[in-house]
Amino acid sequence: MIQQWLNGKTLLFLIAAAIVTGTVFYSTYLAKKIAADETKKVEILVEAQRTLINVNDQYSLNLATRIASENKEIPIIETNEKDSINVGNCVNLDSAKIASDPNYLYTKLAEFKKEHEPIKLVLSEKPYTANKYYYGESRLQREVRYYPIVQLLIVSLFLAVTIIAQRTSYISTQNQLWAGMAKETAHQLGTPVSSLKGWVEVLKEIPGNEKLVTEIEKDVGRLELITDRFGKIGSHPQLEEKNLVEQVSYMVDYIKRRASGKVNIKLDTKDETYIPAMISPPLFDWVIENLLKNALDAIEGKGQLTVSIKDTAAQVLIDVTDTGKGISKNNIAKVFNPGFTTKKRGWGLGLTLSKRIIEQYHKGSIFVKHSEAGKGTTFRIELNK
């Protein structure tokens, strides 16, 4: 499914790139064509001005006047041979700015000089006098030139919406799969656990089995806890206000009993004894258990494991730090991915489930705060108040 999603995304990018590339080339072609046409129009307009100056024939004067007056798009600034602006012969420019801003025409003249060479109309050779006609881009030419940018923005928006929709659909499908698997697991475990509880009661009635029954009851209780956790993963759990100091202390004590004597496990609560937070106790315990077990695996039987809880104005911060082998930079971004594991055994789902529990059910966040190869790793949980 992931491969199909990536292939679909790649195909969308290729299609978008082809559309934008084709649009850029065609728009460039159109812009050059319009620019050439506008240059010809300005040349014709200058010839019309020459006719108005040099010809007395009424028909020619009428035609030249009509040609000169038909330019409604191309902005033109007329100057003399020394580039002094003839304000009365500047067309298709903002008349309000001409009246209010004395530098407006000079600014536009500087722009036009960069865009095109002027077209000259020689009035006299001796002494030399001439009019220069500087012109800029019409509105149509500017729109064609900027059209690819608009197209790129539209295509980018389309791509973003499509990718977000695909990713949302993928995550929704994945969540439904997780929920379905969790519910089915809880359902399948329910029957044998109930049966085991019944057999425990039978064993209690047989003298001499007291020690055996106690150990079996612990294991059955553990199975019940696992069933309860999977059942809550498959539904939306109810959050309760709990004391995180007690909750985390319980899991730390649980892990201490299962760790070797060479592992030093420490809980640091900054001298706080009561830090309330809204949690689902079975699921939250599962997250802490996962982090502690991963830390023990990283330590490999010898080292320091520290759990610190810090109460701030807006959040409760829980750090699980070990002095183990650390996580490589390449793997830090993958540790929460389903199926990712560096262990020889295991499904690679513990951290994935932990992320789901903290982010979706508790509206918090969990991430690798720091890791260095050979020195250890710190995972952080942030719970919003």
Summary of the structure (lengths in Angstrom):
residues: 385
radius of gyration: 39.0
end to end distance: 36.7
largest distance: 134.9
contacts: 1063
relative contact order: 0.07
helix: 58%
strand: 18%
